[in-house]
Amino acid sequence: MDGAAQSALTFPSSCSMSGHLGPQHPTPGVPPRYRKAVFVEYPDTSFTQPKPKPAWTGLLGPTIRAEVYDVVVITFKNLASRPYSLHAVGVSYWKASEGAGYEDETSQPEKEGDRVDPGKTHTYIWEIPQNQGPTDGDSSCLTHSYSSNTDSVKDINSGLIGALLVCRPGKDSMEWGQVTRSHELKSMDTVLTPGCFLSLLAGLTLCLKKQVHWHVIGLGTGAEVHSIFFEAHTFLVRSHRLSSLEISPATYLTAQTMPGTAEDEEAYHVIQVRSSAKDKPMTWTHYIAAEEMDWDYAPVKPVSLDRNMTSLFLEAGPQRIGSRYKKVMFVEYEDATFKKRKVSDQLDKGILGPVIKGEVGDQFKVRLLSTERKWKGKLQSLMLFLLIALGALSCLVMPKDVKDIPIPPGQSFTYSWNVTTEDGPTQADPRCLTRFYYSSIDPVRDTASGLIGPLLICFKKTSSLSAFQIMSDGTRFVLFSVFDENRSWYLEENIRRFCTDAAHVDIQDPQFYASNVMHTINGFVFDNLELKLCLHEVVYWYVLSVGAQTDFLSIFFSGNTFKRNMVFEDVLTLFPFSGETADKPDYDEYGDTEQTMEDFDIYEEEEHDPRSFQGEVRQYFIAAVEVMWEYRNQRPQHFLKATDPRSGRRKPFQQYRKVVFREYMDDSFTQPVLRGELDEHLGILGPYIRAEVEDVIMVTFKNLASRPFSFHSTLQAYEEMQDATQGGEVVQPGQIRKYTWKVLPQMAPTTQEFDCKAWAYFSNVDLEKDLHSGLIGPLIICRRGVLSFVFRRQLAVQEFSLLFTIFDETKSWYFLENMERNCRPPCYIQRDNPDFKRNHSFHAINGYVSDTLPGLVMAQQQRVRWHLLNMGSTEDIHSIHFHGQLFSVRTSQEYRMGVYNLYPGERHCGHYACSCCCGFMSMPVRKCQACGGTERRGDGSEISICIALGTVASHYSQ
């Protein structure tokens, strides 16, 4: 890549790496060491002298670079003490080069690459066809990886991982020709001491104003998420400006950093907006004080709240502080005298500090006054990380960073930052990027004490002279935060002031600790946030996730969609310490509730004249039916043996009573619709509901189960009949209810997306229990003219809907009944016991585990669209990888990726749905035993690389 530096980074799921079979006590002062296996590259097949590599690459294997139309040939030699293989993400291959084994009736020569024994050699051949290279919207090179896959979890945790880059054709490639690249690599053992991987990037040197491409691999085998940021840097990822990289297991990103200056006028992104926008850069001056005050998380105590929750979080007592805490907040004043507070136009921002907002080219000046008696503060933010006076990506070493200067109580300090091009939005971003500022003497304790505020960085000519965002009627700031009062500077004072028996409070008591962890929205809990919106307003939402939580949040706007990255969505996924901008173009009537401590809910209701409909009326007759379900299908799949890979036979699974959505022929609900070959893959999912924009969906729902359920979709409710109600109302056993919705344009795909997109329908009497009991189905919305009038589907594309979730039978409505059936006496039911929960939890695709999902069969060269859905809890982070294939995903542009990550709702069930389109598929279709996903093999090109395994000693520094 001309004029650019490239670096491949792998972020492990944990800073420590396990290697010993059991705990060992290290010698004091001597770091423990672990034996690992690593990939090492050699110049030829003699495997005598390894190629040198930079020290900062650590455990990471050699970077394999290839271009479109190349053929990669890898000679792999195993010099380690146990069998390994080589499996790639993001390239095509035949079975002999897959590097992953399972019982699929392939010949023995094709299986030789599945497991390479110690001392043996195998040649892997990978192809890079044109449809697996970067699209116009992608970076110059796509980031993928290769690893060993004899036991994917153990092999990766042992250290066998390397970066694979697939680039556009370059100057050294012959047009429409092929280049064969040869690499010699071997797998070796290494000994390491535990420590944080990123602290050991010795020799990784970057220069000012030198473009850098970061090839980032998020790696892990647990449900962990990380927000990675580089101080004084922003990232350009898939045309979007980010202040941090959101990392979860199996994440592949190509990020670009390019330090710039405010003088780079020709590089600014300029958009044409109303003439009221300011023409020249401005200096925005803020006078902000950090002031102590008493904060009440629940000014109004909800009467409907469970008594146990009220006593734990809201009531003061001998061992409880209650809902009132002493905190410190950022408060804005009119001028430098700090005598008159500035009145905010954001009355519902709660504990958030004043809004700091500016455009590219503007300057911020913040005079900060520290007024507390005991606390020392300073202003800091992720954005200010990027705008600090030292500049971005500077090679200079300053004697003291301005953000490290404390401000004693009663004194002030003035900060000044210039907003550069590298800090502002790209053309693919919203008009304003959502960032935040906070105090960072001790970031954990400072934010827990309340010092945080919103920061907006906008396009040039986006705001008026008064900083109001043009082309909008209003803005709303929403901070989802877990305030851990146990980390606050004021914990001891709060105990003395609010506990009735402060002398005997045990701060180590788990219940006391839990009572001080507040899951809030703008500093309020339990339905205390009052957001007032007006009919037909265009409102921009600036959503932040900051605080003690380490999990991601999935924010569900019930009954509403919003626009993000130029497409309509109904769930917003937030990583820790991140911010997102979304706009809702047309609101109607609102109520707003907080369903859980981390759940934000807005829903609307609108009446239409039925005669105004211009589309089709599509009728469906759907019932909730109780069935006996077995998570492992006993019928052998195509080309798969009916055996368990460990025991040599397929073991019968326990059966569980579940409830599922099923379609019937008419409203008599006597004749069910039989599922054919095209719907066989749906499994536990309900039937497809398909419609086009402007159509009317009419669902007649009958509850044939033994307990109350409902039918609810993410479409806006439309009341046409007297019996039609909003989806959340209960339908008693034996009752019938009719629902009618009009498919509005914001539910349909945009012009940049594929022809159809996926949503979901489900029961929401108790969303978590209803889901784990089995009630969910796919809702497919298409553009006008896509669906066949006769067949009610798109004929040119084969569709598959896959629900990736962990079914936890301990959360099912039928748990006790299933235990009586499956748990023989003496039976001890312990719902909270981790082993008990694990034995009754199933990592399933459409309700099937291992390799038993039926119906994934398609013709070669058939275009296939995959609708991927995920509902569940924080453990439900699923990385979807189809062997030998890439996803094409469209938002504002089209992107290709070897792995697609699905995120569900936080704590209580949320849902996430997307439409991903795979290109040319080939038979046979398989379930991947290692990762729980599906796998399909395709044709491809070759690139030769030699890899070997051996033994070497190394360690982490502490």
N, C-alpha and C positions, 0 to 999 in steps of 0.2 A: 504494500500500500504506500503510494508516494507521499512523502512528507509526513508520515504518521508513525508513531510508535505503537506497538501492539503488546499487550500483556494478557496472559491467561491466568485467572485467579479462581481457585476453588475454595468455597466457604463450607467447612464441615458443619454438621449439625451440632457439634459440641466442640469446645476447645480441647477437651481431654479425649484421648483415644484409648479404647480398651484393647488389651491384648492378652492378658493373663487369664487363666481359667478361674482363679479365685483371688481373694484379697491377699496382698502381700504387704508387709510392713517395711517401707523403705528405710535405709540407713539415714540417720539424721545428717543433713547437709549434703546428701548425695541424691540427685534426682533419679527416680525410678526409670528403668529402660524397658522398652517393649520391642518384641520382634515383629517386623512388618514385611510385607511383600510389595515391591514397586516395579514399574515398567522402566526399562533402560534401553536406549537406542544405541545401535552399533552401526558402523559404516559398511559392513559386509556380513556375509553369512558365516564367516569364521567365528564370530562372536568372541573375539579376543580382546579388543581395545574399545571400551565404550566411548561414545561421543560426549564431549563436555557439555554441561548445561548450567544456566545461571543458578546461583545459590538460592534466590528467592522462590524458585519453583518448588522447593521442598519435596514433599512426597509426590507431587504431580508428575505424571509420566511425560514423555516428550510430546510436544505439540505437533500434530499431523495436519498439514495444510494441503488442501486440494482445491481445484477449480472445476467449474461445470465442464462436462465432457471428459474429465480425467478418469483414469482407471488407477485404483490404488491396490497394490499387491503387497501384502504384509507377510513376511516370514517370521513366524513366532516360535521361539524356543523356550521351553520351560526348564529353567535351572533352579527352580525352587524344590521344596521337599514334598509338595502335594499337587494334585491336578488343578490346572487353571485353564481358562479359555480367553477368547477375545471377542467381545460383542460390541457393536457400534450403534449409536443413535444418530440418525440423520442421513444415512446412505442406503443404497440398495444392494442386495446380495441374493444369491441362491442359498439353499439350505446348507450346503457344505461350508459356507462362510458366515453362518449366523452366529455361531458361538454360544448357543443356548439349546439345551437338550430337553426332550420330553418324548413320551411314547406316541409317535405319530405315524408308524409304519413306513418311515423312510428307510432307505437302504443303509447298510453299514458304512460304506464310503462317505455318504452324506453326513453321518453322525460323527466322523472323526474330529471335526472341529468343535464339537460340543464339549469335549473334555480332552485336554492335552496332558498326558501323564508326565511326571518328572523325567527330564532327559530327552523327551520327544520334541519333534518339530512339526508344525503344520502351517500351510499357506492359506491365508484368507484373501479373498478378492472382493473389493468393493467398487461399485460403479456410481458415478455422479451424473445422472441424466439432467437435462435442462430443467425439468419440472421439480428438481430437488435443490436448485440453487436459489440465491436470494431473489426476491421480487423487486420491483421498482421502489416499493416502500421500505424494504429492508436495508440494513447496513450492507457495506460491501462484502462482509463475510458473516455467515451464520455460525453461531456457537453451538457445537454438539460435544459429545464425549464418547470415549470408548472405555470399556471396563471388562473385568472377568465376570462370568455369569454361570459358573458351575453351581455356586450358591451365592446369589447376588448380594444378600445382606452381609454374609461373612466375608465374601471377596472384597467388597467395597470398604468395609470396616477394617480389613487387613491392609488396605492401602492401594489397591489396584484400580487406578483411575487416571485418565489422561484426557487432554483437550483435543477435539477434532474440529477444524475450521473448514467450512465449505464456502468458497468465494466466487465472485463473478469471474468470467474469463478475463485474463490479464494480457499484458503485452507479450509474455513468454508463451502464450497458448496460440496454436494455429487455429484459424477460424474454421469452425465446423469440424475440426479434427480432434484427436485424442492425444493426451500426453500420459505416459505411464510414469508414475512416481514410485520409487522403491525406498522402503525404510526397513532397517533392521533393528528390532527391539527385542529385549528380553525381560522376563519377569524375575525380579530378585527379591531376596529377603533383606529387611533392614531393621535396625534396632533404634527405637525412639524413646525419648523421655517426654512426659506430658507437658503441655504448655499451650498457649494460644497461638494458632497458626499464623495469624496476621502480624504478630509481633516479631516474626522472624523473616520478614521480607527484606533481607539484607541484599544490597546491591540493586534494588529497584529504584532507579534514578529517573526523575522526570524534569523536563526543562520548561521554562516559562514560554508560553505562546507556541508550544510544540503540540500538535494535535495528538491525542492518545486514544487508542481504542482498547477498551477493557472487555475481554471475553470472560464473562463471569459464570461460574458453575455453582449452583447451590446444591449441596450434596448432603444427604442424611437418610436415616432409616426410621426416624421417628417423626411425629406430627409436631414439628417445631417451625417457628417463623422468626425471621430476623429482619430488622431494618438496618441496612448498612449505609453509612454516609461517610464521605471523606471531607474533613474540615476544609473550608475555603474552596469547595468544588461543587458544581452541579453536573448532572449527567443528561445526555441526550440518548433516549432509548425509544426506538421505533417512532421517531419524529416527535416525541414528547419530552418536555423538560422536567426532570425529576431532581429533588433535593436528596433523595435516598433511594437505594435499591431494595426492593422487596424480595426477600429470599425465603424460599421454603424448599423442602426436599425435592430434588430433581428440577431445579430452575436453571434455565439457560438464557443468558442475556448478552447482547452486544451493546455496550455503553460507550459513549464518546464524550470526552472532556476536551475543551478548548478554551484556555484562559483568554479573556478579552479585556478591553478597557472601554471606558465610557466615550473615548474619542472615536471609536469605530462606527461612525455614523452610517457608513455604507452597508454595514452588516445588520442594521436594525430591521426587524420585521414591522412593516407598517400596514395597517388596515384602514380602509375608508369607512368612516363613521360620520355621525351627525356633525354639523358645523359648530355645535356648541362645545366640542372637545377643545381642550387647550392645545395651542400650537407649539409652545416652547416648554423645555424642561423647567421644572419648578423645584424649589427647596421646601420640603414639608417639615415644619418645626413642631415638635411635641414636648410638652412639659409634663412629665410623669413622675409620680411619687409612689413609693412602696409603703403602704399604710396598713397598720394592724386594725382588725375589727372582729366582731363576733359574727359568724356565719351560720345560718340555719339551713341545713340540707333539706328539711321538710317543713316549710312554714305552715302548710296545711297537712295535718295527719289524716291520711285516707281511712275512712271507717271500714271500707271493704277489705283492708289488708289483713292477712293472716295474723293472729295474735302473737305467734312465735316470732314472726318477722318484726312486728312492732316493738316487742320487748327487747329484741336483739339489737336493733339499729336505732330506734327512735326515742326510747324512754330512758331517762337518766335513773341511775340506781346505785347501790353500793359498789357494784363492779361494772357499771356502764356509764359512759359519758353522755349518751343520748344523741340528739340530732344537732345540737349547737356546739360549735368548736371555735376557738380563737384561730384566726387565719391572717394572712397578709395578702393584699391585693395591689395590683397596679391601678392607680387612679390618675386621670388626666386633669390638668389645670389649665386655666386660660392663658397665663403668662408666667414669667420667671419668678414672680413674687410668691407663687404657690399659695394664694389666699382664696381664690374663687375657683371652685370646681367647674369643669366644662361639662355641659349637659350633653349626654350621648343621645343620638337618634336611634340607637339600638337598645330598646328598653328590655329586651328579652335575652340579652347575652349573659346574664347571671354573673358568675364569678370571673368571667373573662375580662382581661384588661382592655384598654382602648384599642380601637382598630388603627393600625399603622398601614397606610396604603400609598402606593406610588407606582409610577410607570417607568419603563426603560428610559434611561437618561436623566431621571429625577435624582434628587439628593434627599436623604433623611438626616435630620438633626434631632436628636433626642436628648433632652436635659433631664437626667434622672436624679431625684432627691430621695435619699434614704432617711425615713423619719422614725423607724422603730428604735426602741431602746436597746435591744440586745442583738438584733439580727443585722448581719452585714450583707449587703446585696450588690448585685451588678446585673446589667442587662445582657442577655445572650439569646440567640435564637438559631434555629437551623438556617434561616435565611441570613441572619447576621454572620453565621459561620461563612456564608458564601460572599458576603459583602464587606467583610472586615477590611480595615484600611490596609492590611498587609497585601491584599490582592489575592487572586486565586492561583494556585499551583506555583507559588513563588519559590525559587531556590535560595532566597536570602534567609539568614537566621537573624531574627530580631531579638534584642535583649529582653524584652518583655511584651507579651501579647496584651493588647488593650482589653481583651475580654477577661484577663486575669487580674485586673486592677480592682480591688474591693473598694466599696464606698462606705466609709464609717457613718453611723447614724448622725443625722443633722447636716450632712454635707451632700453636695451634688457633683455630678460629672456630666459633661456633654459628649455624646457620641455622634459621629458623622460617617455616613456611608453613601456611596454612589451606586445606583442601580445600573448594572451593565447588561449588555446583550445576553451574556451567558446566564444571567439570573432570570431573565424574562421568559414569557411563553413563546413557543414556536407557533407556526401557522396551524399545526394540528391540535394545539392545546386550546383550552377555554380562554376567554379574554383575560382572565386573571387567575394566577396560580395561588393556591391556598398554602400558606406557610404559617409559622408561629414564632413568637419570641418568648423567652423565659429567663429566669435567673439561673446562674450556674456556678456560684461559689461551691455549692454541692447540688448538682442538678436533681438528684433524687429527692433530697430533703426540701429543696427550694420549691420544686413543683408540687410536692405533697403539701406544702404550706400554702399554696394558692397562687404562686407567681407565674402566670402564663397569660398570653394575649395573642390575638390573631394578627397576621401580617399578610397583605395582599400585594403581589407584584403583577402588573398589568402591561398589556400592549401600550405602545405610544398612541395617543389620541383616543384612549378608551374612556377617560374620565373627564368630567367637567372641571372648571376652575375651583369648585368647592369639593373636589374629590368624589363626587357622586358618579356612579357608573352609569353611563348613558345606555340607551336602548334596553333599560330594565326599569321595573316599577319599584323594586325593593331588593334588599339582601337580607339573608338570615345566616347567623353564625351558630353552629352547633358543635359543641365540644363533648365528645364521649370520653370520659376519663374515670379511672379508678383512683380516687384519692385515698392513699394509705396513710391515715392519720397516725399510725404507729411510727411512720418515718418523719413526721412533721417536727419542726423545731419547737413546737408548742405543746408536745404531748404531756410533759410533766405538769405544765400550767393548766392544761385542760382537765387533767385528772384531779388536781387540787380544787379547781373551781366548780366542776360539774358532777363529780362522783360523790355520793352521800357518805361513803366510807373510804375516803381516799387513802388512808393510812394502810389499809389491808388489800389494796389492789395489786394483783399479780400480773405484771405486764407480760409474763411468759405464758399465761393461760391461753390456750388456743381459742376459747370462746371469746375472751376479752379482745384478742387480736382481731378475730373475725368481725366483731362488732364495730371496729374502727376502720374497716375497709368499705368505702362508699363508692358504689357503682353509679355514676351520675351522668346527667346531661346538663351541661352548663352549670354544674355545681348543685343540681337538684335531683332528688330521688323520688320515686313512687308518685308519679303523676303530678309533680309540682311545677313542671315547666309549662308555661302558658305562651304558646306561639299564636299570635293573632295575624291572620292573613285576610286579604280582601279578594272578593270575587273577580276572576279574570285577570289577576295580576300576573306579570312576568317576573318571577322571583329567582334570584340566584342563591344557591345554597353553598356555603363554605363549611365543609365538614372536617373536623379534626379528631384524631385519636391520640391522646397523650395521657400518660399516667403510669401507674404501677403494673398494669396488665401487660403480659407478654404474649397473649393470644391476639389473633386478628378479630375484627368485628365485622359482621355482615348486617348492614342496616337495611331494613325492609320497609319501604313506603307502601303500606297496604292500600291496594286499589288505585295506585298511581304509578306512573312511569316518570322518569326524568331523563334528561339528555346528558350523556357523558361520552367524550371522545367521538362525538358526532353520531352516536347510535342511542336508541332508547333502551333503558334498563329499568328493573324494579328492585334490584338489590345492589347496594354499594358496599364493596369489601374494603376495609381499612386495615392496614398493617399498623403495628405500634409506631408511634412518633411519625405519623404521616398525615397528609391533608389532601382532600379532593374537592373539586369544584363541579357542581351539577346545577342544571337549571330546569325548572318546571315551567313550560311555556304557558300553560293555561290551567289555573286552579279553579275549582268550583267551590263547593261548601266543604268545610272542614270540621273534624273533631280531632283532637290529638290525645293519645294515651300513651302510657309507658307500660307495655305488656310485661317486661321483666326489667331488671335493673340495668340491662344493657340493650334495650330494645326500643326503637323509636318508631312510632306508628302514626301515619296520617292517612285518612281515607276520605273519600268523597262520594257524593251521590248526585246523579244528574238525571233529569227527566227529558225524554225525547218524544216526539210524535212518531208513532210506528210507521205512519205513511211517508215519513221522510227517508226511510231506508232505501238505498239504491242497489244493494247487493242481494245475494241469495239468502234464503232462510234455511239453515242447516240444523236438522233435528237429530238428537241423540237420546237414546233411552238407556240409562246407566243405573245400575244397582250396586249397593254395598252387600257383598256376599261373603259369608264365612266359609273357609276352606281349611283342609289339613295340608300344610305346606312342608315340603322337605327341601332343605337348602341345597342338597346335592342331587341333581337329576340322575336317576339310575340308568337312563337310556344312553348308550355310548354315542358320542358325537362322530361326525364324519371324520374318517381317517384317524380316530383316536381309539386306543384300547380301553376297554372297560376295566381298568385295573388301577389300584392305588399305587403310586410310584414307590411308596415305602414298604408296604406289606405285600404287594403283588396282586392284590384284589381290591375291588371297590367295596368299601365298608358302608353298611347302611347307616344313614343319619337318623336322628330322632325327628319325629314329626311334631310340628307346632300348629296350633290353631291360629289362624290369621284371618283378616278381613281384607277383601280386595274389591276394586271397581271392575265390573264386568258389563258388557254391552248386551242389550236384548233387542229383539226385532221390533217390538211395539210396546205400547203402554200397558199391555196385559202382563208383561214380565213373566211369560210362561216359556218362551222359546229363546234361549241364549244364542248370540251370534258366535258361530264357531270360528276359531282363529286358523287362518291358512298359513302357507309357507312364509308370506311376507310379514306376518305378525307373530310368528312363533317365538321370535327373540324377546318379545315384550315381557315374558315371564310374569312376575308379580305385578308389573305395571298395569294400570287400567288401559282401556282402548284409546287409540288415537282419536283426538278431536281436532279436526282440520277445518280451517276457514280462511277466507280472504278478507282483506280490508274492506270495510263497509258492509260486510255480511252480518247477519243476525244469527247468533248461536242460541238454539233452544234446547235445553237439557231437561228431560224429565227424569228425576232422581227418585228411586225407591229404596228405602232402607230395609233390606232383607236380613239384616244382622240382628243380634239379640240385645244390642245396647244402642244408645243414641249416637248418631254421626251426622255429618253435614257434607255438602258439596260446595267447594269454594275455588274460584280461579283468580288469577292475578289481573283479569280484565276488570274494568270498572263496571259496577253494577248498573243495570238499566231496568227499571221497573215498568213492565208492560202489562202484566196480568195482576189480578188481585192477590193471587197466591205467591207471586214472585217476591222474594225477599233477598236481602243481602246474604252472601254465602256463609257468613259466620253463624247463622241461627241454626238451632238444633233440629234435626229430623228424627222423630221417635221411631222405634221399630214398627215396621208395617206401614208407615206413612209414606205418602208421595208428595213431592214438592217440585214445582217447575221454576226454572231459572232462565232468564233471557238476557243476553248481552249483545250489544252492538260492538263490532270490532272497529275501534277507532284507529286513525292513522298512526298514532304513537305506539300502537301495539304491533304494527307491521314492520317489515324490514325497511331500512332506508335504502336510497339508491346505491350506496356503497356496499351494502351487505348482500348476502346470497338471497335467493328467491324466497326462502322460508326461514323462520326463526322459531326457536322453542321457548315455551313458557311451561307452566305446570298447573295442574288442578289437584286438589287434595281436600281432606277433611280437616277442619280446624276447631272442633269442639275442644280438644286439648291437642294442640299441634304436635307436641312431642310424642304423646302416646298414640295418637292416630297414625303418625308416620311409622313408628316402630311396629304398629299392628298391621301395616301394609297398604294404607290408603293413599295412593299417589298415582298420577298418570300424566302423559305428555299432551300438551296443547300446542299445536303447530299453526302459526299464522303466516300467510303467504301474501304476495302481491296479487293484484287483480289479474285474472286470466291465467294463473299458474296451475290451478287444480283442474283435473279432468271432471267434467260434469257427471259422467257415468261412473267412474271409478273412485271419485272423491280423493284423489291423490295426484301427485306430479308423476307422470309416466316416464319422463326422460331421466329421472334420478331415482336410485334406490335409497331408501331412508332406513336408518337404524336409530332407535332411541335407547340410550344406556343410562341407567341410574346407578351411580357409584355411591354406596353408603354402607355404614356399619349398622346392621340391624341388631339392636340390643333387646333381647327378649325379656330382660328384667324390667323394661320400660313399656312393655306391651300391656294392653287391657286384659289380655288372656294369660298373663304370667302365672297366676295361681293355678288355673286350670291345666296349663301345660306342665307345671311342676308336678301336679298330682298324677299326670299321665306318664311323665318321663323320669321322675326322681323316685326310685324305689326306696322303701323304708329299710333302715332308718335314714330319713332324708332331712338334712339340715339346710334350710334356705337362709342364706345370708346375702341380701341384695348388695350390701356395701363391700362385701369381700371381693378384692380384685380378681382372685382366681375364679370365684363363682361367676362374676360378670364376664370374665374372659371365656369361660366354657359355654356361655350362652350368648355370645356376640359373634356375628357372622359378617366377614368382609365380603360383601356380595355385589354382583352386577346383575341387576334385574331380579334379585332374590336368589341367585345361584352362586355357589362358591367353586373354587378350583377351576377345573376345565369343563364344567358341565352346562354352561349357557348354550341352549340350542338356537338354531336358526340363523347363525352368522355365516351365511353362504351367499356368494355373489359371483358373477361372471367376470372373467378377465376383461380388462378395458372398460368395465362398467363404472360409470361415475357414481360415487356413493356419498351421501350426506349423513354425517353423524351428529345427532342431537345428544349432547352430554349433559346430564343433570346430576346435581348433588344436593342432598338434604341431610342434615345431621348436626353434630356438635363439633367442638374444636379438634377432635381426633380425626374428623373427616376431611383431611387434606389428601387429595388423590391426584397423583401425577400420571397422566394417561400417555402411554407410549405404544404405538403399533410397530412391531418389528419390520424394518425395511421400508417404512412409509413415513411421510411427513404430513402434518396438518396444514391446510390453508385456512387462515382466519381473517375475516374482513371486519374492520371497523371503519375508520376514515380512509384507510388504505388496506391493501392485502398484504399479509405477512405469512411467512412459513416458519414452522417450528416442529422439532422432533418430539417434544413433550408438551402437553397442555395441562396446566394446573387448574383444578376445580376446588373452590372454597365454599363451604356452607355457611349457615348462620351460626352465631355465637351463643353458646349455652342452650337456649331453647331453639327449636328447629327453625331455621330459615331455609331459603332455597336459592339455588343458583342455577341458571339455565343458559346455555349458549348453543350456537350452531357452528359446527366446524365441518368443513368439506374436505374429504380426502380425494385425491385425484384418481389415478388409475389403480384399481385394486386387482389382485390376482388370487386365485384359489390355490390351496385350500385356506380356509379361515380357521384359526386356532385360538384357544384360551391359553394365555401365558401363565404357567404355573407359578413362576417366581414372583411376578408382580401383580397377579390377579386381573390383568387386563387381557384384551384380545390381541392376537398377533396374526399377521398375514405376510406372506412372502411375495416379493415382487422381483421383477427383473431389474438389472442395474449394470453399471460399468465397474471396472477394476482399478485399484491402485495398490501397488505392492509395497509392503512395509514389513520389516523383520523385527520381531519383539521377542525378548527372552526373559526368563525369571531366574534370579540368583540370590545370593546373600551378601548383605553389606550392613555396616553398622553406622548409625547416626543417632542424634538425639535432639530434643527440644531444649532450649535454654529456659530457665525459670525467670 
